[in-house]
């Protein structure tokens, strides 16, 4: 949520939508409507809408995009921004640059574009109002609920003995006989067996003894069966049905018979079936050849290879090339790095790229300004975090500023503007 102070007249307007706010110096209603649609779409789309008529006609503006605890800020012209951070407040101005100043403010607690907002500011989430400033502050989080209080009981709870006096049996009366008087036993109950029970104390200090014997019916006591000698189990066909076969150590031991030992000493051969011995004659009959192995001497001679013409190496056609503003032409057979003094060593992803030096380049152009490569059927242009940025002009489109480090796909006929009059034109190969 943003905060604005509406003005009755002036050349400034605030456009807010989708967590973004734009302070722009314009009174054109059609332009404000176009800016509102762009602000609702995204940060980069808003910059595209602002520079749609060219950089020289771009009005002064301040653009703010919030993302929870931080923000992304861009200012141009006379717009100044005040950023409140834990270390203090700092001010950003873009009056000394030709395009605009863009920077992230992740640790910002508040951001103000334009004039300061006093206590009469109004909230603005989505819309367009005439105002000279807009402010944003980090909303305070709701306080965490207090933890539930836990009480630990350390003292034991004592039960009064009087609560059991009415039901407890007297000293001269057994407890179970007292219960039997209240519930008489039927006449057909079998004989009882007396079992002594330990005394039980009830209450804190006063004990009531229970010495009455517990009588258990004889019918509920089963005599222990006499254990007979284990019968020998005939396994029968258990092994056919997957049953567990129990065998002793003596049965599991394997001992060769005397007859087998004598037979093993006589011959070490294994008798094979007739259909195997008939198909493969014995080695004594045919020599060392087993009938399956083919020796190199048994193979027919190979036909000589007819000499033919060596196939010619055909180079892949060059699909794209660059036309530099100084009249040179560079073929895009491999990725190139263009700049004042380009070097591929600082960019691990571009190792092997060919450097292209711009002659007579000014200091506004970075040493390694832009990378251009062919990927598939398209050309990809990447700004290498240059000093003053890179603009691309696609055929029939408005100029677009590249975001640093983000590859952008272009087509043949695109003009890449590095600033200071240095341009590159992407052309289709022959």
QUIRANOR-V49653 format. One line per field, one symbol per residue. psi: psi as a letter, one per 20 degrees, with the letter a starting at -180 (. if undefined). A space follows every 50 residues. Layout:
psi = ???
This chain:
psi = prpropqhrrjqqpppqkjqppoqnqjoghhhghhghghhgrghhghghh jhjqhhjprprppppqldiarpqpqqcipqppporhiapqppqkiiqher ppqqmhjphqpppbqqpaijqqqphpapqoqjrqqpqpppqqqqqqqppp ppohpqpppphhijhhiqqrhjpqghhhhhhhnqpqhjprqqpppqqqqp qpanhpqoqojqqpppqhhiopqpqpprppqppohdkhhhjjqpopqrhh hhpopqqhhhghhhhgqjrppqrhhghhhoqqhhhjbipjihppqhhiqq qqpqppprpppqpoqpqohqrpoqijirppqlhrqqppahmqpihinhik piqpqopopkqrihprgngqppqpocjrpppppllrgjrpqqoqpjrqqp pqppioppprrpippooirkjoqpppqqr.
